[in-house]
Each structure stands twice: as C-alpha cells, then as structure tokens.
Amino acid sequence: MPASPDPRRLLRWEVMRELAVSDFRLKYYDSALGYAWSMLSPLLMLAVFYFVFRFVLGVTTPGYLVYLLVGLVCWTFFQDCSYSGLTALAGKAGVLKAIHVPAGLVVAAGVLSTMITLAINATVLVVALGLAGRLSLLAPLALLPLLCLALFAAGVSFLVALAGIQFRDASLIWSVMLQACFWLTPIVYVANRGPVAELLYLNPLARCLYLIRWFLLYDYLPALRFVALTVAACAGTFALGVGLFLRRQARIPESL
C-alpha cells in the first residue's frame, strides 16, 4: 500500500501556491491595464530599442524585431524574478512572524508568481510567432532552455533574498548589477560569432537566450556540449542559491 502524503508537506505546497497566486493578483491590482501591463512593458521597451538600433545605429539584421522581442520577454522575467526574491522577505515579514512558515516558501512563492507571468507571455509570444510564420520546426525544444532560465533566475532570487536582509543597500547595488547584466547579455544586440560571443558564453543567462532563439527562430541545433554546459550552469546556480538559503533559513526571522 503506498504511503500517504505528508500533511505538513501538502500544507507547505498549499501555502506557497496561495502566496504565489496572491502575489500575481496584487502585482496588477492597482493597474488600470491589469495583466496586459506585463506584455505592454516589454513591448514599450521593444519600440524604444528597435527605433534606436534600427534607425539611429543602423542595425540591419534580418528579423531583428522578433530577435529583440524574444530577448526582452526573457529579460523582463529574469529582472522581475530577481526583484521578487530581493523584496520577498521584507514584504512578507508579517506573514513569517504570524504563521511561522519557512522563509524559503515566501521566496519560492514570489519566484512562482513571476514564472506564471513568463508562462503566459511565452505562450502569447509563441502563438504570435506562429501566426506570423516565424516559428521554427525546432520550437518545441525551446522549452528546455526556458526551464533552464527559470532555474537560473530562481537560484539568483534565493541568493539576492539573503543579500536583501543582510545589506541595507542591497536593492541599490542589485539595480546597478542588473544594468551591467543587461548589457553583458545579447538582448538588444547580435553577437553570434567571434571573441565577443565566446566571452558571452560565460554568462548562463546569455547561454539560455542563445538556445531559446536558436530553437525558436532559427532552426539551429547546437552542439550537445553547449546544451549540457548550459543545463549544468543553471542547475548549479539553483542548487547554490537554494543550498545557501536553507543553511541560513532558521536565522532569517531574527534579521527581519
């Protein structure tokens, strides 16, 4: 006879689900556009960057518009996910003290909330690319790097969550680091070959973005080694973030 599920584990999953849904709803509660803002934000960025790179800097890369859109959707998720980790514990300090839920559940709920947004945005993007005839035959394989992106973002979120309660200026420092990360990732510019691309391959976020675009737009199947190293880097970041967080989780309520 199979063992019955642990009630405490079920309760934790239920709490995390409720917190994630609550975060997702509250994020757009006061917005006149509601959820539509989550798509409008990258579209507004798309308009600005497309104008600058296409008409001011003269970028003539074929299909640059969809190239840029894919990059901005992925970047918006990573940015939102990391900020959710950075602010989760301070924002839910009352919940942590009132019902004594593990701090990790609060961070995980914030991450899950941004993943819901990513899932919806990615679905809309894939449908739009399909209707425009821009979807490649390898598009289903893009799910793997998308999951890697989610793992990497979650790992970073747990790391910055710890930093957020230990350093008062963590949010200011992270905003600067995000700006640097934005330009160290091929989101708005094209770098597929040469020493610049080789340098960018050291960035797990860039590796995920390369794979997503290759599978989604270009029907390009990279070397298995590239894929394996990307999976390893993202899984390693996730394990590092969660591992460090769990080691310090018991002392977190004292720091709030």
Backbone hydrogen bonds in HBPLUS format (Angstrom, degrees):
<---DONOR---> <-ACCEPTOR-->    atom                        ^
c    i                          cat <-CA-CA->   ^        H-A-AA   ^      H-
h    n   atom  resd res      DA  || num        DHA   H-A  angle D-A-AA Bond
n    s   type  num  typ     dist DA aas  dist angle  dist       angle   num
A0009-ARG N   A0006-ASP O   3.06 MM   3  5.29 119.5  2.44 102.6 117.2     1
A0010-LEU N   A0006-ASP O   3.02 MM   4  6.34 160.0  2.06 156.7 162.8     2
A0011-LEU N   A0007-PRO O   2.88 MM   4  6.07 153.4  1.95 145.6 153.1     3
A0012-ARG N   A0008-ARG O   2.99 MM   4  6.23 154.0  2.06 143.4 149.9     4
A0013-TRP N   A0009-ARG O   3.02 MM   4  6.31 158.9  2.07 150.6 155.6     5
A0014-GLU N   A0010-LEU O   2.96 MM   4  6.18 153.3  2.03 145.2 153.0     6
A0015-VAL N   A0011-LEU O   2.86 MM   4  6.13 157.9  1.91 151.2 157.0     7
A0016-MET N   A0012-ARG O   2.92 MM   4  6.12 164.0  1.94 150.1 154.4     8
A0017-ARG N   A0013-TRP O   2.90 MM   4  6.07 157.5  1.95 145.5 151.9     9
A0018-GLU N   A0014-GLU O   2.94 MM   4  6.14 162.4  1.98 149.8 154.4    10
A0019-LEU N   A0015-VAL O   2.91 MM   4  6.12 161.2  1.95 152.3 157.6    11
A0020-ALA N   A0016-MET O   2.90 MM   4  6.05 157.0  1.96 147.5 154.0    12
A0021-VAL N   A0017-ARG O   2.96 MM   4  6.16 166.2  1.98 153.1 156.4    13
A0022-SER N   A0018-GLU O   2.90 MM   4  5.99 157.0  1.95 144.7 151.9    14
A0023-ASP N   A0019-LEU O   2.86 MM   4  6.05 159.0  1.90 147.6 153.0    15
A0024-PHE N   A0020-ALA O   2.93 MM   4  6.14 158.0  1.98 147.6 153.9    16
A0025-ARG N   A0021-VAL O   2.97 MM   4  6.20 156.4  2.02 148.5 154.2    17
A0026-LEU N   A0022-SER O   2.89 MM   4  6.02 168.6  1.90 155.1 158.6    18
A0027-LYS N   A0023-ASP O   3.00 MM   4  5.97 146.5  2.12 144.1 151.7    19
A0028-TYR N   A0025-ARG O   3.31 MM   3  5.84 140.3  2.48 109.2 117.2    20
A0029-TYR N   A0026-LEU O   3.23 MM   3  4.75 159.2  2.27  95.0 101.3    21
A0031-SER N   A0028-TYR O   3.30 MM   3  5.16 155.0  2.36  98.5 105.7    22
A0034-GLY N   A0031-SER O   3.22 MM   3  5.04 143.7  2.36  93.0 103.4    23
A0037-TRP N   A0034-GLY O   3.13 MM   3  6.02 164.2  2.16 122.9 126.7    24
A0038-SER N   A0035-TYR O   2.86 MM   3  5.68 149.7  1.95 126.3 133.0    25
A0039-MET N   A0036-ALA O   3.15 MM   3  5.54 141.9  2.30 106.8 116.5    26
A0040-LEU N   A0036-ALA O   2.92 MM   4  6.15 151.8  2.00 146.7 156.0    27
A0041-SER N   A0037-TRP O   2.91 MM   4  5.86 157.8  1.96 150.9 152.6    28
A0043-LEU N   A0039-MET O   3.24 MM   4  6.36 148.7  2.34 140.9 150.1    29
A0044-LEU N   A0040-LEU O   2.82 MM   4  6.05 150.4  1.91 154.3 160.8    30
A0045-MET N   A0041-SER O   3.14 MM   4  6.45 162.0  2.17 151.0 155.9    31
A0046-LEU N   A0042-PRO O   2.79 MM   4  5.92 145.9  1.90 137.5 148.0    32
A0047-ALA N   A0043-LEU O   2.98 MM   4  6.27 152.7  2.05 144.6 150.0    33
A0048-VAL N   A0044-LEU O   3.17 MM   4  6.49 160.6  2.21 149.2 153.4    34
A0049-PHE N   A0045-MET O   2.94 MM   4  6.12 176.9  1.94 162.3 161.9    35
A0050-TYR N   A0046-LEU O   2.83 MM   4  5.76 156.3  1.89 147.4 155.0    36
A0051-PHE N   A0047-ALA O   3.11 MM   4  6.13 158.2  2.16 139.0 144.8    37
A0052-VAL N   A0048-VAL O   3.04 MM   4  6.31 166.4  2.06 153.7 157.3    38
A0053-PHE N   A0049-PHE O   2.85 MM   4  5.91 173.3  1.86 154.9 156.8    39
A0054-ARG N   A0050-TYR O   2.81 MM   4  5.49 150.5  1.89 139.1 148.4    40
A0055-PHE N   A0051-PHE O   2.93 MM   4  5.40 150.4  2.01 131.4 141.1    41
A0056-VAL N   A0052-VAL O   3.06 MM   4  4.84 133.3  2.29 113.0 126.1    42
A0057-LEU N   A0052-VAL O   2.83 MM   5  6.23 151.2  1.91 158.9 168.4    43
A0059-VAL N   A0053-PHE O   2.67 MM   6  5.49 165.7  1.69 163.0 160.4    44
A0064-TYR N   A0061-THR O   3.19 MM   3  5.39 132.1  2.43 142.5 134.2    45
A0067-TYR N   A0063-GLY O   3.10 MM   4  6.26 158.4  2.15 152.9 159.6    46
A0068-LEU N   A0064-TYR O   2.83 MM   4  5.95 159.2  1.87 151.4 155.7    47
A0069-LEU N   A0065-LEU O   2.98 MM   4  6.21 154.6  2.05 142.7 150.2    48
A0070-VAL N   A0066-VAL O   3.03 MM   4  6.16 166.9  2.05 151.1 152.8    49
A0071-GLY N   A0067-TYR O   3.28 MM   4  6.48 160.4  2.32 142.0 147.4    50
A0072-LEU N   A0068-LEU O   2.94 MM   4  6.19 156.8  2.00 153.4 159.5    51
A0073-VAL N   A0069-LEU O   3.01 MM   4  6.20 158.5  2.05 153.5 158.5    52
A0074-CYS N   A0070-VAL O   3.17 MM   4  6.36 164.8  2.19 149.5 153.3    53
A0075-TRP N   A0071-GLY O   2.90 MM   4  6.05 158.7  1.95 147.1 153.9    54
A0076-THR N   A0072-LEU O   2.88 MM   4  5.90 162.4  1.91 145.9 150.6    55
A0077-PHE N   A0073-VAL O   3.24 MM   4  6.45 154.3  2.31 141.2 147.3    56
A0078-PHE N   A0074-CYS O   3.09 MM   4  6.41 166.3  2.10 151.5 154.6    57
A0079-GLN N   A0075-TRP O   2.85 MM   4  6.05 169.0  1.87 161.5 164.2    58
A0080-ASP N   A0076-THR O   2.95 MM   4  6.02 168.0  1.97 147.5 151.3    59
A0081-CYS N   A0077-PHE O   2.80 MM   4  5.87 160.4  1.84 155.1 161.2    60
A0082-SER N   A0078-PHE O   3.00 MM   4  6.12 163.5  2.03 149.0 152.8    61
A0083-TYR N   A0079-GLN O   3.05 MM   4  6.23 159.8  2.09 148.6 154.5    62
A0084-SER N   A0080-ASP O   2.92 MM   4  6.07 144.7  2.04 142.1 151.9    63
A0085-GLY N   A0081-CYS O   3.16 MM   4  6.49 150.0  2.26 144.1 151.0    64
A0086-LEU N   A0082-SER O   2.98 MM   4  6.24 153.4  2.06 145.2 153.0    65
A0087-THR N   A0083-TYR O   3.07 MM   4  6.22 149.6  2.16 147.0 152.6    66
A0088-ALA N   A0084-SER O   2.93 MM   4  5.59 123.0  2.26 137.6 150.3    67
A0091-GLY N   A0087-THR O   2.95 MM   4  5.88 156.9  2.00 152.4 159.9    68
A0092-LYS N   A0088-ALA O   2.96 MM   4  6.03 134.4  2.17 142.7 153.9    69
A0096-LEU N   A0092-LYS O   3.00 MM   4  6.31 163.6  2.03 158.0 162.3    70
A0097-LYS N   A0093-ALA O   3.06 MM   4  6.26 151.3  2.14 147.2 154.2    71
A0098-ALA N   A0094-GLY O   2.88 MM   4  5.90 142.5  2.02 141.6 152.5    72
A0099-ILE N   A0095-VAL O   3.05 MM   4  5.98 175.9  2.06 154.3 155.1    73
A0105-LEU N   A0102-PRO O   3.00 MM   3  5.58 141.4  2.15 113.6 123.1    74
A0106-VAL N   A0103-ALA O   3.07 MM   3  5.34 125.9  2.38 102.7 115.9    75
A0107-VAL N   A0103-ALA O   3.28 MM   4  6.72 159.6  2.33 154.2 158.7    76
A0108-ALA N   A0104-GLY O   2.87 MM   4  6.00 163.7  1.90 148.3 153.7    77
A0109-ALA N   A0105-LEU O   2.84 MM   4  5.93 146.2  1.95 140.4 149.2    78
A0110-GLY N   A0106-VAL O   3.19 MM   4  6.48 154.5  2.26 143.4 149.0    79
A0111-VAL N   A0107-VAL O   3.00 MM   4  6.34 157.4  2.06 151.7 158.3    80
A0112-LEU N   A0108-ALA O   2.83 MM   4  6.03 159.7  1.87 148.0 153.9    81
A0113-SER N   A0109-ALA O   2.92 MM   4  6.12 148.9  2.02 144.3 152.5    82
A0114-THR N   A0110-GLY O   3.24 MM   4  6.58 154.9  2.31 145.1 149.9    83
A0115-MET N   A0111-VAL O   2.99 MM   4  6.28 143.0  2.13 144.3 155.7    84
A0116-ILE N   A0112-LEU O   2.98 MM   4  6.28 140.6  2.13 145.2 154.7    85
A0117-THR N   A0113-SER O   3.36 MM   4  6.74 156.1  2.42 141.8 146.8    86
A0118-LEU N   A0114-THR O   2.94 MM   4  6.25 155.2  2.00 143.5 150.7    87
A0119-ALA N   A0115-MET O   2.86 MM   4  6.05 160.0  1.90 147.6 152.4    88
A0120-ILE N   A0116-ILE O   3.10 MM   4  6.38 158.3  2.15 149.4 154.4    89
A0121-ASN N   A0117-THR O   2.88 MM   4  6.08 170.8  1.89 156.5 159.5    90
A0122-ALA N   A0118-LEU O   2.75 MM   4  5.80 162.8  1.78 154.3 159.3    91
A0123-THR N   A0119-ALA O   3.06 MM   4  6.13 151.6  2.15 136.9 144.4    92
A0124-VAL N   A0120-ILE O   2.98 MM   4  6.27 163.1  2.01 153.5 157.6    93
A0125-LEU N   A0121-ASN O   2.87 MM   4  6.06 156.9  1.92 147.4 154.4    94
A0126-VAL N   A0122-ALA O   2.89 MM   4  6.07 162.7  1.92 150.1 154.0    95
A0127-VAL N   A0123-THR O   2.99 MM   4  6.17 163.6  2.02 151.1 155.7    96
A0128-ALA N   A0124-VAL O   2.94 MM   4  6.11 160.1  1.98 147.3 153.1    97
A0129-LEU N   A0125-LEU O   2.89 MM   4  6.12 159.1  1.93 151.5 157.2    98
A0130-GLY N   A0126-VAL O   2.86 MM   4  6.03 153.4  1.94 145.8 153.7    99
A0131-LEU N   A0127-VAL O   2.91 MM   4  6.17 159.0  1.95 152.1 157.0   100
A0132-ALA N   A0128-ALA O   3.01 MM   4  6.17 141.6  2.16 140.0 150.6   101
A0134-ARG N   A0129-LEU O   2.80 MM   5  5.01 160.5  1.84 156.6 154.1   102
A0133-GLY N   A0130-GLY O   3.10 MM   3  5.04 155.9  2.16  99.8 107.1   103
A0136-SER N   A0216-LEU O   3.02 MM  80  5.52 164.2  2.04 141.1 141.4   104
A0139-ALA N   A0136-SER O   3.26 MM   3  5.31 160.3  2.30 107.5 109.4   105
A0141-LEU N   A0138-LEU O   2.91 MM   3  5.64 144.2  2.04 124.5 133.9   106
A0142-ALA N   A0139-ALA O   2.90 MM   3  5.43 157.9  1.95 118.0 125.2   107
A0143-LEU N   A0140-PRO O   3.27 MM   3  6.01 169.0  2.29 116.1 119.5   108
A0144-LEU N   A0141-LEU O   3.14 MM   3  5.93 148.4  2.25 119.5 124.6   109
A0146-LEU N   A0142-ALA O   3.07 MM   4  6.17 147.0  2.18 145.0 155.1   110
A0147-LEU N   A0143-LEU O   2.93 MM   4  6.14 149.5  2.02 145.9 152.8   111
A0148-CYS N   A0144-LEU O   2.96 MM   4  6.29 150.9  2.05 146.9 156.1   112
A0149-LEU N   A0145-PRO O   2.81 MM   4  6.01 151.4  1.89 141.6 148.8   113
A0150-ALA N   A0146-LEU O   3.04 MM   4  6.34 152.0  2.12 140.5 147.7   114
A0151-LEU N   A0147-LEU O   2.92 MM   4  6.22 154.7  1.98 147.6 154.3   115
A0152-PHE N   A0148-CYS O   2.87 MM   4  6.11 165.4  1.89 154.6 158.3   116
A0153-ALA N   A0149-LEU O   2.89 MM   4  6.05 166.8  1.91 151.5 155.4   117
A0154-ALA N   A0150-ALA O   2.93 MM   4  6.03 154.1  2.00 143.5 150.9   118
A0155-GLY N   A0151-LEU O   2.94 MM   4  6.17 161.2  1.98 151.1 155.9   119
A0156-VAL N   A0152-PHE O   2.99 MM   4  6.27 162.6  2.02 153.3 157.6   120
A0157-SER N   A0153-ALA O   2.90 MM   4  6.06 150.6  1.98 142.5 151.3   121
A0158-PHE N   A0154-ALA O   3.06 MM   4  6.39 153.3  2.13 152.1 157.3   122
A0159-LEU N   A0155-GLY O   3.19 MM   4  6.47 151.0  2.28 142.8 150.8   123
A0160-VAL N   A0156-VAL O   2.89 MM   4  6.19 165.6  1.91 159.9 162.6   124
A0161-ALA N   A0157-SER O   2.91 MM   4  5.95 137.1  2.09 138.1 150.1   125
A0162-LEU N   A0158-PHE O   3.35 MM   4  6.58 150.6  2.45 138.6 143.4   126
A0163-ALA N   A0159-LEU O   3.19 MM   4  6.55 158.2  2.24 142.8 149.1   127
A0164-GLY N   A0160-VAL O   2.77 MM   4  5.87 145.1  1.89 142.0 151.2   128
A0165-ILE N   A0162-LEU O   3.31 MM   3  5.68 142.3  2.46 104.6 113.2   129
A0166-GLN N   A0163-ALA O   3.20 MM   3  5.12 142.9  2.35  97.1 107.8   130
A0167-PHE N   A0163-ALA O   2.96 MM   4  5.80 150.5  2.05 156.5 158.2   131
A0170-ALA N   A0167-PHE O   3.23 MM   3  5.26 158.5  2.28 111.4 111.5   132
A0173-ILE N   A0169-ASP O   2.94 MM   4  6.19 166.2  1.96 161.6 165.9   133
A0174-TRP N   A0170-ALA O   2.81 MM   4  5.92 159.4  1.85 149.7 155.8   134
A0175-SER N   A0171-SER O   3.04 MM   4  6.15 148.6  2.14 138.6 146.2   135
A0176-VAL N   A0172-LEU O   3.29 MM   4  6.58 153.0  2.37 144.1 149.9   136
A0177-MET N   A0173-ILE O   2.99 MM   4  6.29 158.9  2.03 148.5 155.0   137
A0178-LEU N   A0174-TRP O   2.81 MM   4  5.98 149.1  1.90 147.6 155.7   138
A0179-GLN N   A0175-SER O   3.18 MM   4  6.42 150.2  2.28 137.1 144.1   139
A0180-ALA N   A0176-VAL O   3.09 MM   4  6.46 157.3  2.14 149.1 155.0   140
A0181-CYS N   A0177-MET O   2.85 MM   4  6.06 157.5  1.90 146.3 153.3   141
A0182-PHE N   A0178-LEU O   2.83 MM   4  6.01 148.9  1.93 147.0 154.8   142
A0183-TRP N   A0179-GLN O   3.39 MM   4  6.71 155.4  2.45 144.6 148.4   143
A0184-LEU N   A0180-ALA O   2.99 MM   4  6.19 126.4  2.28 140.3 155.8   144
A0184-LEU N   A0181-CYS O   3.18 MM   3  4.89 134.0  2.40  90.2 103.2   145
A0185-THR N   A0182-PHE O   3.44 MM   3  5.43 159.1  2.49  99.9 103.4   146
A0187-ILE N   A0185-THR O   2.68 MM   2  5.64 131.5  1.91 116.7 100.5   147
A0198-GLU N   A0194-GLY O   3.15 MM   4  6.47 159.3  2.20 150.4 156.7   148
A0199-LEU N   A0195-PRO O   2.98 MM   4  6.17 149.2  2.07 144.0 151.5   149
A0200-LEU N   A0196-VAL O   2.95 MM   4  6.24 154.2  2.02 148.4 155.9   150
A0201-TYR N   A0197-ALA O   2.99 MM   4  6.22 135.5  2.19 145.4 156.9   151
A0202-LEU N   A0199-LEU O   3.16 MM   3  5.78 162.8  2.19 113.4 118.7   152
A0203-ASN N   A0200-LEU O   2.94 MM   3  5.52 164.5  1.96 119.8 125.1   153
A0206-ALA N   A0203-ASN O   2.99 MM   3  5.24 118.1  2.39 104.2 119.1   154
A0207-ARG N   A0203-ASN O   3.01 MM   4  6.37 156.4  2.06 154.7 162.1   155
A0208-CYS N   A0204-PRO O   3.01 MM   4  6.27 158.6  2.06 148.9 153.4   156
A0209-LEU N   A0205-LEU O   3.09 MM   4  6.33 157.4  2.14 144.4 150.7   157
A0210-TYR N   A0206-ALA O   2.85 MM   4  6.13 159.2  1.89 155.7 161.0   158
A0211-LEU N   A0207-ARG O   3.07 MM   4  6.31 167.6  2.09 151.6 154.1   159
A0212-ILE N   A0208-CYS O   2.91 MM   4  6.14 163.2  1.94 153.1 158.0   160
A0213-ARG N   A0209-LEU O   3.05 MM   4  6.18 169.1  2.06 151.5 154.1   161
A0214-TRP N   A0210-TYR O   2.87 MM   4  6.05 163.6  1.90 153.8 159.2   162
A0215-PHE N   A0211-LEU O   2.94 MM   4  6.05 167.7  1.96 154.2 156.9   163
A0216-LEU N   A0212-ILE O   2.83 MM   4  5.75 158.9  1.87 146.8 154.1   164
A0217-LEU N   A0213-ARG O   2.81 MM   4  5.36 163.3  1.84 143.3 148.3   165
A0220-TYR N   A0214-TRP O   3.18 MM   6  5.06 166.5  2.20 133.6 133.6   166
A0226-PHE N   A0223-ALA O   3.05 MM   3  5.44 125.0  2.36 106.6 119.1   167
A0227-VAL N   A0223-ALA O   3.34 MM   4  6.79 158.5  2.39 150.9 156.1   168
A0228-ALA N   A0224-LEU O   2.83 MM   4  6.06 166.3  1.85 156.8 160.8   169
A0229-LEU N   A0225-ARG O   2.93 MM   4  6.05 161.6  1.96 149.9 154.3   170
A0230-THR N   A0226-PHE O   3.08 MM   4  6.23 148.5  2.18 140.9 149.5   171
A0231-VAL N   A0227-VAL O   2.97 MM   4  6.28 162.9  2.00 155.6 159.5   172
A0232-ALA N   A0228-ALA O   2.93 MM   4  6.12 161.1  1.96 147.7 153.4   173
A0233-ALA N   A0229-LEU O   2.90 MM   4  6.02 158.2  1.95 143.8 149.4   174
A0234-CYS N   A0230-THR O   3.04 MM   4  6.22 164.7  2.06 152.4 156.1   175
A0235-ALA N   A0231-VAL O   2.87 MM   4  5.96 165.5  1.89 152.9 157.7   176
A0236-GLY N   A0232-ALA O   2.81 MM   4  5.79 151.2  1.89 141.7 150.6   177
A0237-THR N   A0233-ALA O   3.00 MM   4  6.17 152.3  2.08 140.3 147.2   178
A0238-PHE N   A0234-CYS O   3.01 MM   4  6.24 158.0  2.06 146.3 152.3   179
A0239-ALA N   A0235-ALA O   2.90 MM   4  6.12 163.3  1.92 149.6 154.0   180
A0240-LEU N   A0236-GLY O   2.89 MM   4  6.04 156.8  1.94 146.6 153.3   181
A0241-GLY N   A0237-THR O   2.93 MM   4  6.08 168.4  1.94 151.0 154.1   182
A0242-VAL N   A0238-PHE O   2.96 MM   4  6.09 176.4  1.96 158.1 159.3   183
A0243-GLY N   A0239-ALA O   2.84 MM   4  5.68 154.0  1.91 139.1 147.8   184
A0244-LEU N   A0240-LEU O   2.99 MM   4  6.06 170.6  1.99 151.7 153.8   185
A0245-PHE N   A0241-GLY O   3.07 MM   4  6.14 155.9  2.13 142.5 150.0   186
A0246-LEU N   A0242-VAL O   2.89 MM   4  6.06 165.1  1.91 154.6 157.9   187
A0247-ARG N   A0243-GLY O   3.14 MM   4  6.32 147.7  2.25 143.3 151.8   188
A0248-ARG N   A0245-PHE O   3.09 MM   3  5.38 133.9  2.31 103.1 115.0   189
A0249-GLN N   A0245-PHE O   2.85 MM   4  5.75 110.5  2.35 143.6 162.7   190
A0251-ARG N   A0248-ARG O   3.11 MM   3  5.68 140.7  2.28 113.7 123.7   191
A0252-ILE N   A0249-GLN O   3.14 MM   3  5.26 157.9  2.19 107.0 113.9   192
A0255-SER N   A0252-ILE O   2.82 MM   3  5.26 144.8  1.94 115.0 126.0   193
A0256-LEU N   A0253-PRO O   3.37 MM   3  5.36 156.4  2.43  99.4 106.1   194
